[in-house]
Amino acid sequence: MPFTAFLLVILAGLIHALWNIAAKKAGGDVRFAGFSALLMAVVWAPVGLYVGWDVVPSWGWKEWTFICASGVLHVLYFITLLRGYRKADLTVVYPLARGSGPLISSGIAIVFLGERLSVIGGVGVLAVVGGVFLIAGGPRLLLALRQAGAGSVDQHNAQLRIRKGIFYGMFTGLFIAAYTVLDGYAVKILMLSPILVDYFGNFARVALLVPALLRDRQATRDSWRKEWKYALVVATISPISYVLVLYAMQAAPLSHVAPAREVSMLFAALIGGHLLDEGDRIQRIIGAICIAIGVIALGNF
Protein backbone atom coordinates (compact mmCIF):
# COMPACT_ATOMS: atom_id res chain seq x y z
CA MET A 1 0.00 0.00 0.00
CA PRO A 2 1.44 3.43 -0.90
CA PHE A 3 2.51 5.41 2.15
CA THR A 4 0.12 8.25 1.29
CA ALA A 5 -2.82 5.84 1.22
CA PHE A 6 -1.65 4.36 4.53
CA LEU A 7 -1.63 7.80 6.17
CA LEU A 8 -5.10 8.55 4.77
CA VAL A 9 -6.43 5.33 6.32
CA ILE A 10 -4.86 6.09 9.72
CA LEU A 11 -6.34 9.60 9.83
CA ALA A 12 -9.71 8.29 8.63
CA GLY A 13 -9.65 5.69 11.40
CA LEU A 14 -9.20 8.30 14.12
CA ILE A 15 -11.99 10.50 12.74
CA HIS A 16 -14.28 7.50 12.31
CA ALA A 17 -13.83 6.44 15.92
CA LEU A 18 -14.59 9.97 17.14
CA TRP A 19 -17.89 10.31 15.30
CA ASN A 20 -18.95 6.84 16.44
CA ILE A 21 -18.35 7.95 20.03
CA ALA A 22 -20.63 10.94 19.39
CA ALA A 23 -23.31 8.73 17.83
CA LYS A 24 -23.16 6.33 20.78
CA LYS A 25 -23.47 9.16 23.32
CA ALA A 26 -26.45 10.59 21.42
CA GLY A 27 -28.36 7.32 21.83
CA GLY A 28 -30.57 8.31 18.91
CA ASP A 29 -32.65 6.36 16.43
CA VAL A 30 -33.61 6.89 12.80
CA ARG A 31 -34.34 10.55 13.58
CA PHE A 32 -30.71 11.05 14.58
CA ALA A 33 -29.67 9.61 11.22
CA GLY A 34 -32.05 12.08 9.56
CA PHE A 35 -30.66 15.04 11.52
CA SER A 36 -27.12 14.03 10.58
CA ALA A 37 -27.97 13.69 6.88
CA LEU A 38 -29.74 17.06 6.72
CA LEU A 39 -26.93 18.85 8.54
CA MET A 40 -24.37 17.13 6.33
CA ALA A 41 -26.12 18.43 3.21
CA VAL A 42 -25.90 21.99 4.58
CA VAL A 43 -22.42 21.91 6.14
CA TRP A 44 -20.74 20.41 3.07
CA ALA A 45 -22.79 22.22 0.42
CA PRO A 46 -19.97 24.67 -0.54
CA VAL A 47 -17.53 21.80 -1.12
CA GLY A 48 -20.04 19.65 -2.98
CA LEU A 49 -21.10 22.49 -5.27
CA TYR A 50 -17.52 23.59 -5.94
CA VAL A 51 -16.27 20.12 -6.86
CA GLY A 52 -19.38 19.03 -8.74
CA TRP A 53 -20.38 22.19 -10.61
CA ASP A 54 -18.81 21.13 -13.93
CA VAL A 55 -18.87 17.37 -13.34
CA VAL A 56 -22.34 16.36 -12.15
CA PRO A 57 -24.22 17.65 -15.26
CA SER A 58 -22.26 15.13 -17.36
CA TRP A 59 -23.34 12.10 -15.28
CA GLY A 60 -25.50 9.48 -16.93
CA TRP A 61 -27.79 6.74 -15.64
CA LYS A 62 -24.86 4.55 -14.51
CA GLU A 63 -23.31 7.22 -12.28
CA TRP A 64 -26.65 8.16 -10.72
CA THR A 65 -27.54 4.50 -10.16
CA PHE A 66 -24.36 3.98 -8.17
CA ILE A 67 -24.89 7.21 -6.22
CA CYS A 68 -28.47 6.28 -5.28
CA ALA A 69 -27.58 2.69 -4.40
CA SER A 70 -24.73 3.95 -2.23
CA GLY A 71 -27.09 6.29 -0.39
CA VAL A 72 -29.57 3.49 0.32
CA LEU A 73 -26.87 1.15 1.66
CA HIS A 74 -25.41 3.88 3.87
CA VAL A 75 -28.86 4.57 5.36
CA LEU A 76 -29.40 0.89 6.14
CA TYR A 77 -25.92 0.72 7.66
CA PHE A 78 -26.36 3.80 9.86
CA ILE A 79 -29.84 2.87 11.11
CA THR A 80 -28.71 -0.66 11.98
CA LEU A 81 -25.60 0.68 13.71
CA LEU A 82 -27.59 3.19 15.79
CA ARG A 83 -30.04 0.51 16.85
CA GLY A 84 -27.15 -1.69 17.87
CA TYR A 85 -25.72 1.14 19.97
CA ARG A 86 -29.04 1.44 21.81
CA LYS A 87 -29.28 -2.28 22.45
CA ALA A 88 -25.65 -3.18 23.27
CA ASP A 89 -22.16 -1.87 24.09
CA LEU A 90 -20.27 0.14 21.49
CA THR A 91 -17.18 -2.00 22.12
CA VAL A 92 -19.10 -5.11 21.00
CA VAL A 93 -21.18 -3.69 18.13
CA TYR A 94 -18.50 -1.38 16.72
CA PRO A 95 -15.61 -3.87 16.32
CA LEU A 96 -17.80 -6.65 14.94
CA ALA A 97 -19.36 -4.26 12.44
CA ARG A 98 -16.11 -2.60 11.45
CA GLY A 99 -14.26 -5.93 11.36
CA SER A 100 -16.67 -8.23 9.57
CA GLY A 101 -17.65 -5.72 6.87
CA PRO A 102 -14.19 -4.86 5.53
CA LEU A 103 -13.05 -8.48 5.77
CA ILE A 104 -16.02 -9.59 3.66
CA SER A 105 -15.36 -6.82 1.16
CA SER A 106 -11.67 -7.79 1.00
CA GLY A 107 -12.66 -11.35 0.17
CA ILE A 108 -14.95 -10.09 -2.59
CA ALA A 109 -12.14 -7.93 -4.00
CA ILE A 110 -9.76 -10.91 -4.06
CA VAL A 111 -12.25 -13.36 -5.56
CA PHE A 112 -14.14 -11.15 -8.02
CA LEU A 113 -11.87 -8.16 -8.72
CA GLY A 114 -8.67 -10.15 -9.15
CA GLU A 115 -6.73 -8.44 -6.35
CA ARG A 116 -3.90 -10.30 -4.62
CA LEU A 117 -2.81 -10.50 -0.99
CA SER A 118 0.72 -11.49 -0.02
CA VAL A 119 1.56 -13.95 2.77
CA ILE A 120 2.50 -11.10 5.10
CA GLY A 121 -0.68 -9.30 4.11
CA GLY A 122 -2.65 -12.45 4.93
CA VAL A 123 -1.00 -12.56 8.36
CA GLY A 124 -2.02 -8.94 8.77
CA VAL A 125 -5.65 -9.83 8.03
CA LEU A 126 -5.52 -12.64 10.63
CA ALA A 127 -4.06 -10.21 13.19
CA VAL A 128 -6.93 -7.83 12.50
CA VAL A 129 -9.44 -10.67 12.96
CA GLY A 130 -7.82 -11.66 16.27
CA GLY A 131 -7.86 -8.07 17.46
CA VAL A 132 -11.52 -7.73 16.52
CA PHE A 133 -12.31 -10.86 18.54
CA LEU A 134 -10.53 -9.55 21.63
CA ILE A 135 -11.97 -6.04 21.46
CA ALA A 136 -15.46 -7.43 21.01
CA GLY A 137 -15.16 -9.41 24.23
CA GLY A 138 -13.09 -12.44 23.31
CA PRO A 139 -13.95 -15.61 25.26
CA ARG A 140 -16.86 -13.81 26.93
CA LEU A 141 -18.71 -13.79 23.61
CA LEU A 142 -18.28 -17.54 23.14
CA LEU A 143 -19.40 -18.18 26.70
CA ALA A 144 -22.48 -16.03 26.20
CA LEU A 145 -23.40 -17.96 23.07
CA ARG A 146 -23.18 -21.30 24.91
CA GLN A 147 -25.22 -20.25 27.90
CA ALA A 148 -28.99 -20.13 27.57
CA GLY A 149 -30.06 -17.78 30.30
CA ALA A 150 -28.81 -19.70 33.33
CA GLY A 151 -27.99 -17.75 36.48
CA SER A 152 -29.38 -14.55 37.91
CA VAL A 153 -31.53 -12.02 36.14
CA ASP A 154 -28.53 -9.66 35.84
CA GLN A 155 -26.45 -12.41 34.21
CA HIS A 156 -29.26 -13.21 31.81
CA ASN A 157 -29.62 -9.53 30.86
CA ALA A 158 -25.87 -9.22 30.32
CA GLN A 159 -25.86 -12.30 28.08
CA LEU A 160 -28.82 -10.98 26.13
CA ARG A 161 -27.03 -7.66 25.63
CA ILE A 162 -23.98 -9.47 24.27
CA ARG A 163 -26.09 -11.54 21.88
CA LYS A 164 -27.76 -8.39 20.59
CA GLY A 165 -24.35 -6.81 20.13
CA ILE A 166 -23.18 -9.79 18.08
CA PHE A 167 -26.32 -9.74 15.93
CA TYR A 168 -26.30 -6.02 15.22
CA GLY A 169 -22.54 -5.94 14.74
CA MET A 170 -22.57 -8.70 12.11
CA PHE A 171 -25.71 -7.35 10.40
CA THR A 172 -24.15 -3.90 10.18
CA GLY A 173 -21.02 -5.52 8.77
CA LEU A 174 -22.98 -6.89 5.81
CA PHE A 175 -24.07 -3.38 4.86
CA ILE A 176 -20.51 -2.10 5.30
CA ALA A 177 -19.24 -4.78 2.90
CA ALA A 178 -21.94 -3.88 0.38
CA TYR A 179 -21.31 -0.14 0.32
CA THR A 180 -17.53 -0.59 0.46
CA VAL A 181 -17.47 -2.71 -2.70
CA LEU A 182 -20.03 -0.48 -4.44
CA ASP A 183 -18.26 2.78 -3.62
CA GLY A 184 -14.85 1.23 -4.31
CA TYR A 185 -16.05 0.32 -7.80
CA ALA A 186 -17.41 3.84 -8.29
CA VAL A 187 -14.12 5.58 -7.47
CA LYS A 188 -11.71 2.99 -8.94
CA ILE A 189 -13.52 1.87 -12.11
CA LEU A 190 -15.99 4.67 -12.90
CA MET A 191 -13.43 7.21 -11.62
CA LEU A 192 -16.03 9.27 -9.75
CA SER A 193 -14.77 11.85 -7.27
CA PRO A 194 -14.82 10.47 -3.69
CA ILE A 195 -16.18 13.81 -2.52
CA LEU A 196 -19.09 13.65 -4.95
CA VAL A 197 -19.84 9.98 -4.22
CA ASP A 198 -20.26 10.80 -0.55
CA TYR A 199 -21.95 14.19 -0.86
CA PHE A 200 -24.53 13.38 -3.52
CA GLY A 201 -25.15 9.95 -2.05
CA ASN A 202 -26.22 11.83 1.06
CA PHE A 203 -29.20 13.29 -0.81
CA ALA A 204 -30.51 9.76 -1.27
CA ARG A 205 -30.12 9.33 2.47
CA VAL A 206 -32.04 12.56 3.10
CA ALA A 207 -34.90 11.45 0.82
CA LEU A 208 -35.21 8.15 2.69
CA LEU A 209 -34.96 9.65 6.18
CA VAL A 210 -37.12 12.79 5.96
CA PRO A 211 -40.41 10.81 6.19
CA ALA A 212 -39.26 9.45 9.56
CA LEU A 213 -38.73 13.01 10.78
CA LEU A 214 -42.22 14.08 9.67
CA ARG A 215 -44.06 11.06 11.04
CA ASP A 216 -44.16 12.27 14.66
CA ARG A 217 -43.16 15.92 14.69
CA GLN A 218 -43.33 16.36 18.45
CA ALA A 219 -41.00 13.40 18.97
CA THR A 220 -38.74 14.84 16.28
CA ARG A 221 -38.58 18.19 18.06
CA ASP A 222 -37.81 16.48 21.36
CA SER A 223 -35.06 14.42 19.76
CA TRP A 224 -33.61 17.50 18.05
CA ARG A 225 -33.27 19.37 21.34
CA LYS A 226 -31.36 16.46 22.89
CA GLU A 227 -29.32 15.29 19.92
CA TRP A 228 -28.56 18.21 17.59
CA LYS A 229 -25.05 18.81 18.96
CA TYR A 230 -24.06 15.18 18.44
CA ALA A 231 -25.71 15.18 14.99
CA LEU A 232 -23.68 18.25 14.05
CA VAL A 233 -20.46 16.49 15.08
CA VAL A 234 -21.37 13.46 12.96
CA ALA A 235 -22.40 15.62 10.01
CA THR A 236 -19.19 17.64 10.14
CA ILE A 237 -16.52 14.97 10.55
CA SER A 238 -17.97 11.66 9.31
CA PRO A 239 -17.75 12.65 5.61
CA ILE A 240 -14.07 13.47 6.08
CA SER A 241 -13.26 9.97 7.33
CA TYR A 242 -15.05 8.21 4.49
CA VAL A 243 -13.78 10.49 1.72
CA LEU A 244 -10.23 9.85 2.93
CA VAL A 245 -10.86 6.11 2.69
CA LEU A 246 -12.23 6.48 -0.85
CA TYR A 247 -9.14 8.41 -1.89
CA ALA A 248 -7.02 5.65 -0.37
CA MET A 249 -8.99 3.10 -2.43
CA GLN A 250 -8.04 4.96 -5.58
CA ALA A 251 -4.35 4.61 -4.72
CA ALA A 252 -4.27 1.12 -3.18
CA PRO A 253 -6.04 -2.26 -3.51
CA LEU A 254 -9.44 -2.45 -1.83
CA SER A 255 -8.36 -5.73 -0.19
CA HIS A 256 -5.64 -3.78 1.66
CA VAL A 257 -7.53 -0.61 2.45
CA ALA A 258 -10.69 -2.30 3.78
CA PRO A 259 -9.06 -4.24 6.66
CA ALA A 260 -6.56 -1.45 7.30
CA ARG A 261 -9.54 0.78 8.13
CA GLU A 262 -9.90 -1.24 11.32
CA VAL A 263 -7.25 0.95 12.90
CA SER A 264 -10.35 2.92 13.88
CA MET A 265 -11.07 0.16 16.41
CA LEU A 266 -7.76 0.85 18.10
CA PHE A 267 -8.89 4.42 18.71
CA ALA A 268 -12.41 3.31 19.67
CA ALA A 269 -11.05 0.77 22.17
CA LEU A 270 -8.90 3.41 23.86
CA ILE A 271 -11.33 6.34 23.63
CA GLY A 272 -14.63 4.48 23.94
CA GLY A 273 -13.55 2.20 26.75
CA HIS A 274 -12.45 5.24 28.78
CA LEU A 275 -15.36 7.59 28.04
CA LEU A 276 -18.13 5.00 28.06
CA ASP A 277 -16.74 2.76 30.84
CA GLU A 278 -17.58 -0.51 29.09
CA GLY A 279 -15.03 -2.70 30.87
CA ASP A 280 -12.46 -5.35 29.76
CA ARG A 281 -10.07 -2.51 28.98
CA ILE A 282 -6.85 -4.58 29.19
CA GLN A 283 -8.17 -7.25 26.84
CA ARG A 284 -9.38 -4.63 24.40
CA ILE A 285 -6.05 -2.84 24.45
CA ILE A 286 -4.33 -6.14 23.58
CA GLY A 287 -6.83 -6.54 20.76
CA ALA A 288 -6.08 -3.01 19.58
CA ILE A 289 -2.37 -3.84 19.49
CA CYS A 290 -3.13 -6.90 17.32
CA ILE A 291 -5.09 -4.69 14.96
CA ALA A 292 -2.25 -2.16 14.85
CA ILE A 293 0.21 -4.92 13.92
CA GLY A 294 -2.15 -6.19 11.25
CA VAL A 295 -2.68 -2.72 9.81
CA ILE A 296 1.08 -2.11 9.66
CA ALA A 297 1.51 -5.42 7.83
CA LEU A 298 -1.21 -4.49 5.34
CA GLY A 299 0.31 -1.06 4.91
CA ASN A 300 3.69 -2.44 3.93
CA PHE A 301 2.65 -5.37 1.73
C-alpha positions as CSV (number, residue, x, y, z in Angstrom):
1,M,0.0,0.0,0.0
2,P,1.4,3.4,-0.9
3,F,2.5,5.4,2.2
4,T,0.1,8.2,1.3
5,A,-2.8,5.8,1.2
6,F,-1.7,4.4,4.5
7,L,-1.6,7.8,6.2
8,L,-5.1,8.5,4.8
9,V,-6.4,5.3,6.3
10,I,-4.9,6.1,9.7
11,L,-6.3,9.6,9.8
12,A,-9.7,8.3,8.6
13,G,-9.6,5.7,11.4
14,L,-9.2,8.3,14.1
15,I,-12.0,10.5,12.7
16,H,-14.3,7.5,12.3
17,A,-13.8,6.4,15.9
18,L,-14.6,10.0,17.1
19,W,-17.9,10.3,15.3
20,N,-19.0,6.8,16.4
21,I,-18.4,8.0,20.0
22,A,-20.6,10.9,19.4
23,A,-23.3,8.7,17.8
24,K,-23.2,6.3,20.8
25,K,-23.5,9.2,23.3
26,A,-26.5,10.6,21.4
27,G,-28.4,7.3,21.8
28,G,-30.6,8.3,18.9
29,D,-32.7,6.4,16.4
30,V,-33.6,6.9,12.8
31,R,-34.3,10.6,13.6
32,F,-30.7,11.0,14.6
33,A,-29.7,9.6,11.2
34,G,-32.1,12.1,9.6
35,F,-30.7,15.0,11.5
36,S,-27.1,14.0,10.6
37,A,-28.0,13.7,6.9
38,L,-29.7,17.1,6.7
39,L,-26.9,18.8,8.5
40,M,-24.4,17.1,6.3
41,A,-26.1,18.4,3.2
42,V,-25.9,22.0,4.6
43,V,-22.4,21.9,6.1
44,W,-20.7,20.4,3.1
45,A,-22.8,22.2,0.4
46,P,-20.0,24.7,-0.5
47,V,-17.5,21.8,-1.1
48,G,-20.0,19.6,-3.0
49,L,-21.1,22.5,-5.3
50,Y,-17.5,23.6,-5.9
51,V,-16.3,20.1,-6.9
52,G,-19.4,19.0,-8.7
53,W,-20.4,22.2,-10.6
54,D,-18.8,21.1,-13.9
55,V,-18.9,17.4,-13.3
56,V,-22.3,16.4,-12.1
57,P,-24.2,17.6,-15.3
58,S,-22.3,15.1,-17.4
59,W,-23.3,12.1,-15.3
60,G,-25.5,9.5,-16.9
61,W,-27.8,6.7,-15.6
62,K,-24.9,4.5,-14.5
63,E,-23.3,7.2,-12.3
64,W,-26.7,8.2,-10.7
65,T,-27.5,4.5,-10.2
66,F,-24.4,4.0,-8.2
67,I,-24.9,7.2,-6.2
68,C,-28.5,6.3,-5.3
69,A,-27.6,2.7,-4.4
70,S,-24.7,3.9,-2.2
71,G,-27.1,6.3,-0.4
72,V,-29.6,3.5,0.3
73,L,-26.9,1.1,1.7
74,H,-25.4,3.9,3.9
75,V,-28.9,4.6,5.4
76,L,-29.4,0.9,6.1
77,Y,-25.9,0.7,7.7
78,F,-26.4,3.8,9.9
79,I,-29.8,2.9,11.1
80,T,-28.7,-0.7,12.0
81,L,-25.6,0.7,13.7
82,L,-27.6,3.2,15.8
83,R,-30.0,0.5,16.8
84,G,-27.2,-1.7,17.9
85,Y,-25.7,1.1,20.0
86,R,-29.0,1.4,21.8
87,K,-29.3,-2.3,22.4
88,A,-25.6,-3.2,23.3
89,D,-22.2,-1.9,24.1
90,L,-20.3,0.1,21.5
91,T,-17.2,-2.0,22.1
92,V,-19.1,-5.1,21.0
93,V,-21.2,-3.7,18.1
94,Y,-18.5,-1.4,16.7
95,P,-15.6,-3.9,16.3
96,L,-17.8,-6.7,14.9
97,A,-19.4,-4.3,12.4
98,R,-16.1,-2.6,11.5
99,G,-14.3,-5.9,11.4
100,S,-16.7,-8.2,9.6
101,G,-17.6,-5.7,6.9
102,P,-14.2,-4.9,5.5
103,L,-13.0,-8.5,5.8
104,I,-16.0,-9.6,3.7
105,S,-15.4,-6.8,1.2
106,S,-11.7,-7.8,1.0
107,G,-12.7,-11.4,0.2
108,I,-15.0,-10.1,-2.6
109,A,-12.1,-7.9,-4.0
110,I,-9.8,-10.9,-4.1
111,V,-12.3,-13.4,-5.6
112,F,-14.1,-11.1,-8.0
113,L,-11.9,-8.2,-8.7
114,G,-8.7,-10.1,-9.2
115,E,-6.7,-8.4,-6.3
116,R,-3.9,-10.3,-4.6
117,L,-2.8,-10.5,-1.0
118,S,0.7,-11.5,0.0
119,V,1.6,-14.0,2.8
120,I,2.5,-11.1,5.1
121,G,-0.7,-9.3,4.1
122,G,-2.7,-12.4,4.9
123,V,-1.0,-12.6,8.4
124,G,-2.0,-8.9,8.8
125,V,-5.7,-9.8,8.0
126,L,-5.5,-12.6,10.6
127,A,-4.1,-10.2,13.2
128,V,-6.9,-7.8,12.5
129,V,-9.4,-10.7,13.0
130,G,-7.8,-11.7,16.3
131,G,-7.9,-8.1,17.5
132,V,-11.5,-7.7,16.5
133,F,-12.3,-10.9,18.5
134,L,-10.5,-9.6,21.6
135,I,-12.0,-6.0,21.5
136,A,-15.5,-7.4,21.0
137,G,-15.2,-9.4,24.2
138,G,-13.1,-12.4,23.3
139,P,-14.0,-15.6,25.3
140,R,-16.9,-13.8,26.9
141,L,-18.7,-13.8,23.6
142,L,-18.3,-17.5,23.1
143,L,-19.4,-18.2,26.7
144,A,-22.5,-16.0,26.2
145,L,-23.4,-18.0,23.1
146,R,-23.2,-21.3,24.9
147,Q,-25.2,-20.3,27.9
148,A,-29.0,-20.1,27.6
149,G,-30.1,-17.8,30.3
150,A,-28.8,-19.7,33.3
151,G,-28.0,-17.8,36.5
152,S,-29.4,-14.5,37.9
153,V,-31.5,-12.0,36.1
154,D,-28.5,-9.7,35.8
155,Q,-26.5,-12.4,34.2
156,H,-29.3,-13.2,31.8
157,N,-29.6,-9.5,30.9
158,A,-25.9,-9.2,30.3
159,Q,-25.9,-12.3,28.1
160,L,-28.8,-11.0,26.1
161,R,-27.0,-7.7,25.6
162,I,-24.0,-9.5,24.3
163,R,-26.1,-11.5,21.9
164,K,-27.8,-8.4,20.6
165,G,-24.3,-6.8,20.1
166,I,-23.2,-9.8,18.1
167,F,-26.3,-9.7,15.9
168,Y,-26.3,-6.0,15.2
169,G,-22.5,-5.9,14.7
170,M,-22.6,-8.7,12.1
171,F,-25.7,-7.4,10.4
172,T,-24.1,-3.9,10.2
173,G,-21.0,-5.5,8.8
174,L,-23.0,-6.9,5.8
175,F,-24.1,-3.4,4.9
176,I,-20.5,-2.1,5.3
177,A,-19.2,-4.8,2.9
178,A,-21.9,-3.9,0.4
179,Y,-21.3,-0.1,0.3
180,T,-17.5,-0.6,0.5
181,V,-17.5,-2.7,-2.7
182,L,-20.0,-0.5,-4.4
183,D,-18.3,2.8,-3.6
184,G,-14.9,1.2,-4.3
185,Y,-16.0,0.3,-7.8
186,A,-17.4,3.8,-8.3
187,V,-14.1,5.6,-7.5
188,K,-11.7,3.0,-8.9
189,I,-13.5,1.9,-12.1
190,L,-16.0,4.7,-12.9
191,M,-13.4,7.2,-11.6
192,L,-16.0,9.3,-9.8
193,S,-14.8,11.8,-7.3
194,P,-14.8,10.5,-3.7
195,I,-16.2,13.8,-2.5
196,L,-19.1,13.6,-5.0
197,V,-19.8,10.0,-4.2
198,D,-20.3,10.8,-0.6
199,Y,-21.9,14.2,-0.9
200,F,-24.5,13.4,-3.5
201,G,-25.1,10.0,-2.1
202,N,-26.2,11.8,1.1
203,F,-29.2,13.3,-0.8
204,A,-30.5,9.8,-1.3
205,R,-30.1,9.3,2.5
206,V,-32.0,12.6,3.1
207,A,-34.9,11.4,0.8
208,L,-35.2,8.1,2.7
209,L,-35.0,9.7,6.2
210,V,-37.1,12.8,6.0
211,P,-40.4,10.8,6.2
212,A,-39.3,9.4,9.6
213,L,-38.7,13.0,10.8
214,L,-42.2,14.1,9.7
215,R,-44.1,11.1,11.0
216,D,-44.2,12.3,14.7
217,R,-43.2,15.9,14.7
218,Q,-43.3,16.4,18.4
219,A,-41.0,13.4,19.0
220,T,-38.7,14.8,16.3
221,R,-38.6,18.2,18.1
222,D,-37.8,16.5,21.4
223,S,-35.1,14.4,19.8
224,W,-33.6,17.5,18.1
225,R,-33.3,19.4,21.3
226,K,-31.4,16.5,22.9
227,E,-29.3,15.3,19.9
228,W,-28.6,18.2,17.6
229,K,-25.1,18.8,19.0
230,Y,-24.1,15.2,18.4
231,A,-25.7,15.2,15.0
232,L,-23.7,18.3,14.1
233,V,-20.5,16.5,15.1
234,V,-21.4,13.5,13.0
235,A,-22.4,15.6,10.0
236,T,-19.2,17.6,10.1
237,I,-16.5,15.0,10.5
238,S,-18.0,11.7,9.3
239,P,-17.8,12.6,5.6
240,I,-14.1,13.5,6.1
241,S,-13.3,10.0,7.3
242,Y,-15.1,8.2,4.5
243,V,-13.8,10.5,1.7
244,L,-10.2,9.9,2.9
245,V,-10.9,6.1,2.7
246,L,-12.2,6.5,-0.9
247,Y,-9.1,8.4,-1.9
248,A,-7.0,5.6,-0.4
249,M,-9.0,3.1,-2.4
250,Q,-8.0,5.0,-5.6
251,A,-4.4,4.6,-4.7
252,A,-4.3,1.1,-3.2
253,P,-6.0,-2.3,-3.5
254,L,-9.4,-2.5,-1.8
255,S,-8.4,-5.7,-0.2
256,H,-5.6,-3.8,1.7
257,V,-7.5,-0.6,2.4
258,A,-10.7,-2.3,3.8
259,P,-9.1,-4.2,6.7
260,A,-6.6,-1.4,7.3
261,R,-9.5,0.8,8.1
262,E,-9.9,-1.2,11.3
263,V,-7.3,0.9,12.9
264,S,-10.4,2.9,13.9
265,M,-11.1,0.2,16.4
266,L,-7.8,0.9,18.1
267,F,-8.9,4.4,18.7
268,A,-12.4,3.3,19.7
269,A,-11.0,0.8,22.2
270,L,-8.9,3.4,23.9
271,I,-11.3,6.3,23.6
272,G,-14.6,4.5,23.9
273,G,-13.5,2.2,26.8
274,H,-12.4,5.2,28.8
275,L,-15.4,7.6,28.0
276,L,-18.1,5.0,28.1
277,D,-16.7,2.8,30.8
278,E,-17.6,-0.5,29.1
279,G,-15.0,-2.7,30.9
280,D,-12.5,-5.4,29.8
281,R,-10.1,-2.5,29.0
282,I,-6.8,-4.6,29.2
283,Q,-8.2,-7.3,26.8
284,R,-9.4,-4.6,24.4
285,I,-6.0,-2.8,24.4
286,I,-4.3,-6.1,23.6
287,G,-6.8,-6.5,20.8
288,A,-6.1,-3.0,19.6
289,I,-2.4,-3.8,19.5
290,C,-3.1,-6.9,17.3
291,I,-5.1,-4.7,15.0
292,A,-2.3,-2.2,14.8
293,I,0.2,-4.9,13.9
294,G,-2.1,-6.2,11.2
295,V,-2.7,-2.7,9.8
296,I,1.1,-2.1,9.7
297,A,1.5,-5.4,7.8
298,L,-1.2,-4.5,5.3
299,G,0.3,-1.1,4.9
300,N,3.7,-2.4,3.9
301,F,2.7,-5.4,1.7
